[in-house]
Amino acid sequence: MTKSIESALIFTCLLILFNTNLFAQSNAQTWLKQTNIYEINTRQFSSEGNFSGVIKQLPRLKEMGVEIICLLPVTPIGLDGRKMNENELGSCYAVKHYNEINPEFGNLDDFKKLITESQALGLKVVIDWVANQTARDHDWVAYHPNFYEHQSNGDFVSPNDMTDVFKLNFEEAEMRDSMIQCMITWVRQFNIDGFRCVFADPVPADFWAKAIGELKLVKKNLLFLADGEKTWFHEVGFDATYASDAMHKMVNLASGKMTIDEWEEWLFDHEKEFPKDALRIIFTSNHDANTQAGIEFDRFGKAALNLAVFGQTFPGGVPMLFNGQEIPLKRRLAMYVKDSITWMGFENSNFYKKLHHIRRTSPALASDASYKRVKLNQPELPVWAYLREKDGHRILVLLNFSEREQKIQLRDETAMGKATEIFSQSKILLKSNNELTIPEWGYQFYQFSKN
């Protein structure tokens, strides 16, 4: 271990210890427990493909109950080494300058307007941050070549054979400090609400601990989301991490390759690897999944909306929606060329609006509310029934993972009483002799009258 890294580790440990009470008081997790995230690819979000196109739809997102918008990188894109030709738009993860705006999206004033108008509506804005690498034509390459890793022959390192980026060297203290200062600039100049850190895994833990500590001294309620599943992300200050493994495993549940019992067991075994009360971002689609594997209906078939309900109601989760799912989007979006979403129909907008509303208003859907699998008189049926409860508030979720209508009876007294089905708004007295009919691949969602 080099002296610079050893010193950084010692400093970080002291920083974390010193700021323990600060983190406890200012950490955004209390608010995050009942919120949601909406991911936006500015390039594809509107026909304009810019910040103005996003601003026009902010009132609609607010009406749908969105609370956090997360923007894919808004920084300029490098030209050197692009896999596409220079007339195409390139990868937004090849950052040419950390403190400038991609001219494709607008200018600094346009971005400030997006932030101020979002926050005026009560929406928080998080931006993607790429700390692992820069574009090959970033200024640091010419003026600070020591900021980068080098091969034995002196060549720069391109991670994962990406031809348009060079990997940064986190043994360089000056590079670390420069990176943190760049992040601070976005907070001070634009008053953003946080960062989603992509390619976060290869970046050393002590860098993130120091960066998060210093940034939260600038704005204590900044959100830090890690696009990755390392358990140590939570230990160094990230507020939530991606539950990508769960998204991939959902395919097995939707296809019948995994039973509900097996799925539930896997979920809880997987979450045991993480610190207690760790918040996980649950989703059925995002920009990578959409482009690489297809829309959620390609991957999950008719179980897609059941799994969306799961994402909004499972303990420890923070649900995330990808732009276009409210239509619903019926095709893949290209990442590196202009491929605008056609906004029409909004068939699922009310579906998500109801989920967002009940999640925000009912403590029973807070991430730390209790979870209990509800017993049925027909335990062999492919129906997942569970109860969430907190402070006398109760929510019952019923999900039918089969292509046949299912008739069930509840066996559990804790899941009985006067309730309202959220989607139909029908009122019912749930009791043991009730026979509930759940349509094929259907979902029902009951909110009980408070005890």
matplotlib code that plots the C-alpha trace (Angstrom):
import matplotlib.pyplot as plt

x = [0.0, 1.4, 1.8, -0.7, -3.4, -2.5, -2.8, -6.1, -7.5, -6.5, -8.0, -11.2, -11.6, -11.2, -13.6, -16.3, -15.9, -16.0, -19.1, -21.1, -23.5, -23.7, -24.6, -27.2, -28.9, -28.7, -28.8, -31.7, -32.7, -35.7, -37.2, -36.1, -38.1, -41.3, -40.1, -39.6, -37.1, -37.8, -34.8, -34.6, -32.4, -32.5, -31.5, -34.5, -37.0, -38.5, -38.4, -36.2, -33.8, -32.8, -33.5, -36.4, -38.1, -37.7, -39.0, -42.2, -43.1, -42.2, -45.9, -47.0, -44.3, -45.4, -49.0, -47.9, -46.3, -42.7, -40.4, -36.8, -35.7, -32.4, -30.7, -28.2, -24.9, -25.4, -21.7, -20.1, -19.2, -15.7, -15.0, -11.7, -12.2, -16.0, -17.4, -19.8, -18.8, -18.6, -22.0, -23.6, -24.0, -21.6, -21.7, -22.7, -20.2, -17.2, -17.0, -15.0, -15.3, -16.7, -17.9, -19.6, -23.0, -23.4, -24.4, -26.7, -28.9, -28.6, -26.4, -25.7, -28.8, -31.0, -29.8, -30.3, -33.8, -34.4, -33.2, -35.1, -38.4, -38.1, -37.4, -40.3, -42.6, -41.1, -39.0, -35.4, -32.8, -30.0, -27.4, -25.2, -21.6, -18.8, -15.8, -14.0, -13.0, -13.0, -13.1, -9.8, -9.9, -10.6, -8.2, -6.7, -5.2, -3.0, -2.3, -2.4, -1.5, -0.5, -4.2, -4.6, -3.6, -1.0, 0.1, 3.7, 4.5, 3.2, -0.1, -3.3, -5.8, -9.2, -11.4, -13.5, -12.2, -14.2, -12.4, -13.6, -12.4, -9.3, -9.3, -8.4, -5.7, -7.0, -3.6, -3.1, -4.2, -4.4, -6.8, -9.0, -9.2, -9.9, -12.7, -14.3, -14.0, -15.8, -18.6, -18.8, -19.1, -22.4, -23.8, -22.8, -23.4, -26.7, -28.0, -28.5, -29.9, -27.5, -25.5, -26.1, -22.6, -22.1, -19.2, -18.9, -17.5, -13.9, -13.5, -11.9, -14.1, -12.0, -12.5, -16.3, -16.2, -14.1, -16.1, -19.5, -18.3, -17.0, -20.1, -22.5, -20.7, -21.6, -25.3, -26.2, -29.2, -27.5, -28.6, -25.9, -27.1, -24.7, -25.3, -23.9, -24.4, -21.3, -22.3, -19.6, -21.3, -23.7, -20.8, -19.1, -22.2, -24.3, -28.0, -29.2, -27.8, -29.1, -30.9, -29.9, -29.6, -33.2, -34.3, -32.4, -33.9, -37.4, -37.2, -37.2, -40.2, -42.2, -41.3, -42.2, -38.6, -38.7, -41.6, -42.9, -41.4, -38.0, -38.2, -39.0, -36.2, -33.7, -34.7, -34.2, -31.0, -29.6, -30.6, -28.9, -25.6, -26.3, -26.3, -29.5, -31.9, -29.9, -32.1, -32.1, -33.4, -35.8, -36.9, -38.2, -36.4, -33.7, -31.6, -29.3, -32.0, -34.2, -31.4, -29.7, -32.5, -35.7, -38.7, -40.1, -42.8, -40.2, -38.4, -41.3, -44.3, -47.7, -46.0, -44.5, -47.1, -47.1, -43.4, -43.9, -46.3, -43.7, -41.1, -43.3, -44.3, -41.4, -39.4, -36.1, -36.9, -36.9, -38.8, -37.5, -39.3, -37.6, -38.9, -41.7, -42.9, -46.0, -47.1, -46.0, -43.0, -43.2, -39.7, -36.0, -34.4, -31.0, -28.4, -25.9, -28.2, -31.2, -34.2, -37.1, -39.9, -43.3, -45.5, -49.1, -51.7, -50.3, -52.1, -50.1, -49.8, -52.7, -51.3, -48.1, -49.8, -51.8, -48.7, -46.7, -49.5, -50.2, -46.4, -46.0, -49.1, -49.1, -46.4, -47.2, -45.2, -42.2, -39.0, -38.8, -42.4, -42.7, -43.2, -45.2, -46.1, -49.8, -51.1, -53.8, -56.3, -54.8, -51.0, -50.3, -51.7, -49.2, -50.4, -47.9, -49.7, -47.9, -48.8, -46.9, -47.5, -46.3, -47.8, -51.2, -51.3, -51.7, -51.4, -52.2, -50.6, -51.9, -50.0, -51.1, -48.2, -50.1, -52.0, -55.2, -57.7, -57.2, -59.7, -58.2, -59.2, -57.1, -56.0, -54.2, -56.2, -53.7, -54.8, -58.5, -60.7, -62.3, -60.2, -60.3, -58.8, -56.5, -57.0, -60.8, -61.5, -64.0, -64.6, -64.7, -64.6, -61.9, -62.5, -61.7, -64.8, -64.2, -63.3, -61.2, -60.8, -57.6, -57.4, -54.7, -51.4, -53.5, -52.8, -54.9, -53.8, -55.8, -55.4, -57.0, -58.8, -56.4, -56.8]
y = [0.0, 3.4, 6.1, 8.3, 5.6, 4.7, 8.4, 8.7, 5.7, 7.0, 10.4, 8.8, 6.7, 9.9, 11.8, 9.0, 8.9, 12.7, 13.0, 10.0, 12.3, 14.6, 11.7, 10.4, 13.8, 14.8, 11.5, 11.5, 7.9, 8.9, 10.7, 8.1, 5.4, 6.4, 8.0, 7.0, 7.7, 8.4, 7.9, 10.3, 9.9, 13.6, 12.7, 10.4, 12.0, 14.5, 15.3, 18.3, 16.0, 18.7, 20.3, 22.3, 19.1, 17.7, 21.0, 20.8, 17.5, 18.3, 19.1, 15.7, 13.9, 15.8, 14.8, 11.1, 11.4, 11.3, 12.7, 12.3, 12.6, 11.1, 12.4, 10.3, 12.2, 15.8, 16.5, 16.9, 13.7, 13.0, 12.5, 10.6, 6.9, 6.9, 3.6, 5.6, 8.2, 11.9, 12.6, 10.3, 11.2, 8.8, 7.4, 9.8, 7.9, 9.3, 12.6, 15.3, 17.9, 17.4, 21.0, 21.8, 21.0, 18.9, 21.5, 18.9, 19.5, 23.3, 25.6, 26.4, 28.6, 25.9, 23.4, 25.9, 26.4, 22.7, 22.5, 25.5, 24.6, 21.0, 22.1, 24.6, 21.6, 19.7, 17.4, 16.6, 16.3, 13.8, 13.6, 10.7, 11.0, 9.0, 8.9, 5.8, 7.2, 10.2, 10.6, 10.2, 13.9, 15.2, 18.1, 15.9, 13.6, 16.3, 18.3, 15.7, 12.3, 11.2, 11.3, 8.1, 4.5, 3.3, 0.0, -1.2, 0.2, 3.6, 3.5, 4.6, 2.0, 1.7, -0.3, -3.2, -2.5, 0.7, 2.6, 6.1, 6.3, 6.1, 4.8, 7.2, 6.5, 6.8, 6.5, 10.2, 12.4, 15.5, 13.7, 12.7, 16.2, 17.6, 15.1, 16.1, 19.8, 19.1, 17.5, 20.3, 22.8, 21.1, 21.5, 25.1, 26.3, 24.5, 23.3, 19.8, 17.3, 14.4, 12.0, 8.6, 7.2, 4.9, 2.5, 3.0, -0.5, 0.0, 3.3, 2.8, 2.8, 5.4, 7.8, 7.6, 8.0, 11.1, 12.5, 11.9, 13.3, 16.5, 17.0, 16.5, 19.3, 21.5, 20.3, 18.0, 16.3, 15.4, 12.0, 9.4, 6.5, 3.7, 2.0, -1.2, -3.9, -3.8, -4.1, -1.6, 1.2, 1.5, 1.6, 4.6, 6.8, 5.8, 6.2, 3.4, 0.8, -0.8, -4.2, -5.3, -9.0, -9.0, -7.6, -10.4, -13.0, -11.7, -13.4, -16.8, -16.0, -14.7, -17.7, -20.3, -21.4, -20.3, -20.8, -18.0, -19.8, -20.0, -16.4, -15.1, -17.2, -15.9, -12.3, -12.5, -14.5, -12.0, -9.0, -10.6, -9.8, -6.1, -3.9, -3.8, -1.1, -0.8, 0.8, -0.9, 0.6, -1.9, -1.6, -3.6, -1.5, 1.1, 2.5, -0.5, -3.2, -1.5, -1.3, -4.6, -6.9, -5.3, -3.7, -5.2, -7.0, -8.8, -10.0, -10.6, -11.1, -10.6, -10.6, -7.1, -5.1, -7.6, -7.1, -3.3, -3.7, -5.8, -3.0, -0.4, -2.6, -4.7, -3.9, -2.1, -1.0, 2.4, 1.9, 3.4, 4.0, 4.3, 7.1, 5.7, 2.9, 4.9, 4.8, 1.8, 2.0, -1.0, -0.9, -0.6, 2.8, 3.1, 4.6, 6.2, 7.8, 10.1, 7.9, 9.9, 8.5, 9.0, 10.1, 8.9, 6.9, 6.9, 3.7, 2.9, 6.5, 6.1, 2.7, 4.3, 7.4, 5.3, 3.3, 6.5, 8.1, 5.2, 4.7, 8.3, 8.5, 5.1, 4.3, 0.6, 1.0, 2.7, 0.7, -0.2, -1.3, -4.9, -7.7, -10.9, -13.7, -14.2, -17.8, -19.0, -21.8, -23.0, -22.8, -24.6, -21.8, -19.5, -16.4, -14.3, -12.7, -10.5, -7.9, -4.7, -2.9, 0.1, 2.2, 0.6, 1.0, -2.2, -3.0, -6.4, -7.3, -10.2, -11.1, -13.9, -15.4, -17.6, -17.5, -18.7, -16.9, -17.9, -18.0, -17.7, -17.5, -15.9, -17.9, -15.2, -13.0, -10.2, -9.8, -9.4, -6.4, -3.4, -2.5, -0.6, -2.1, 0.6, 0.2, -0.4, 1.7, -1.0, -1.5, -4.9, -6.6, -9.2, -12.3, -16.0, -17.1, -14.5, -15.9, -13.4, -13.8, -12.6, -12.5, -14.1, -12.3, -10.0, -7.9, -6.7, -4.1, -3.6, -0.7, -1.4, 1.1, 2.2, 0.3]
z = [0.0, -0.9, 1.7, 0.0, 0.1, 3.7, 4.7, 2.8, 4.6, 8.0, 7.1, 5.9, 9.1, 11.2, 8.9, 9.2, 13.0, 13.3, 11.1, 12.6, 14.3, 11.3, 9.1, 11.6, 11.7, 8.0, 6.2, 3.6, 4.5, 6.6, 3.6, 1.2, 3.0, 1.3, -2.0, -5.6, -8.4, -12.1, -14.5, -17.5, -20.6, -21.7, -25.2, -25.7, -23.4, -25.9, -29.5, -28.7, -26.8, -24.4, -21.0, -22.3, -23.4, -19.9, -18.3, -20.3, -18.8, -15.1, -14.2, -15.6, -13.6, -10.5, -11.1, -11.4, -8.0, -9.0, -6.3, -7.6, -11.2, -12.0, -15.2, -17.2, -17.5, -18.6, -19.3, -22.7, -24.6, -25.9, -29.6, -29.5, -29.8, -30.2, -31.3, -33.5, -36.0, -35.1, -36.5, -34.0, -30.3, -28.6, -25.0, -22.3, -20.0, -21.9, -20.0, -21.8, -19.1, -15.5, -15.1, -18.4, -19.9, -23.0, -25.7, -27.1, -24.1, -23.7, -21.7, -18.1, -17.8, -19.3, -16.7, -13.9, -15.1, -15.0, -11.4, -10.2, -11.9, -10.6, -7.1, -7.2, -7.9, -5.0, -7.2, -6.3, -9.1, -9.0, -11.8, -12.9, -11.9, -13.7, -11.4, -12.8, -16.2, -18.5, -22.3, -24.1, -25.0, -21.5, -20.5, -17.8, -20.4, -21.8, -18.7, -15.9, -17.4, -13.9, -13.1, -15.2, -14.9, -17.4, -18.8, -18.5, -21.9, -20.8, -22.7, -21.0, -19.8, -21.4, -18.9, -20.3, -23.8, -24.0, -26.8, -25.9, -22.3, -20.1, -16.5, -13.7, -11.1, -7.6, -6.1, -7.1, -4.3, -6.5, -8.9, -6.0, -4.7, -8.2, -8.6, -5.3, -6.2, -9.5, -7.6, -5.2, -8.1, -9.2, -5.7, -5.2, -8.7, -9.5, -6.1, -7.3, -4.8, -5.3, -7.4, -8.8, -9.0, -12.0, -12.5, -8.7, -8.0, -9.3, -7.4, -3.9, -0.9, 0.9, -2.0, -1.8, 2.0, 1.7, -1.2, 0.5, 3.8, 2.2, -0.1, 2.8, 4.6, 1.6, 1.5, 4.3, 2.7, -0.6, -1.9, -2.9, -5.0, -6.1, -9.4, -8.0, -5.4, -3.2, 0.5, 1.5, -0.5, 2.5, 5.0, 3.3, 3.1, 0.1, 0.8, -1.5, -3.9, -7.0, -6.6, -10.1, -9.1, -8.1, -11.4, -13.2, -10.9, -11.5, -14.9, -13.2, -11.1, -14.1, -16.3, -13.6, -13.2, -9.6, -7.2, -5.0, -2.0, -3.7, -4.8, -1.3, 0.2, -2.3, -1.7, 2.1, 1.8, -0.6, 1.5, 4.6, 2.9, 3.3, 6.4, 8.4, 7.1, 3.8, 1.1, -2.2, -5.5, -7.1, -10.7, -13.6, -16.2, -16.6, -19.5, -19.6, -19.3, -21.9, -24.5, -23.8, -22.8, -24.0, -22.4, -19.2, -21.1, -23.2, -20.1, -17.7, -20.0, -18.3, -14.9, -15.5, -13.6, -10.7, -10.4, -10.5, -7.6, -5.8, -6.4, -4.8, -1.8, -0.7, 2.5, 2.2, -1.4, -3.1, -6.4, -9.6, -12.9, -16.3, -18.6, -20.8, -18.6, -17.9, -21.6, -21.5, -23.8, -26.2, -27.7, -26.9, -27.0, -28.7, -26.3, -28.7, -31.3, -31.2, -30.6, -29.1, -27.0, -28.6, -25.8, -26.3, -24.5, -20.9, -20.3, -17.1, -15.8, -13.3, -12.2, -11.1, -9.8, -7.4, -6.3, -5.7, -3.7, -1.4, -0.9, 0.1, 2.4, 4.1, 6.7, 6.0, 2.8, 4.3, 3.7, 7.4, 7.8, 8.8, 6.3, 6.8, 4.4, 4.6, 4.8, 2.4, 2.7, -0.6, -0.1, -3.3, -5.5, -7.3, -5.3, -3.3, -0.4, 2.1, 4.7, 5.4, 8.7, 10.7, 13.5, 13.1, 9.3, 7.3, 3.5, 2.0, -1.4, -3.5, -6.7, -9.0, -10.9, -13.2, -16.5, -14.7, -12.5, -8.8, -6.0, -2.6, 1.1, 3.7, 6.7, 8.6, 11.1, 10.8, 7.2, 8.0, 8.7, 6.9, 3.8, 0.5, -2.7, -4.0, -7.7, -7.8, -4.7, -3.7, 0.0, 1.6, 5.0, 4.7, 6.8, 6.7, 4.7, 1.9, -1.4, -3.3, -7.1, -8.6, -12.4, -14.4, -13.8, -11.6, -8.5, -5.7, -3.1, 0.1, 2.6, 6.0, 8.1, 10.8, 14.1]

ax = plt.figure().add_subplot(projection="3d")
ax.plot(x, y, z, "-o")
ax.set_aspect("equal")
plt.show()
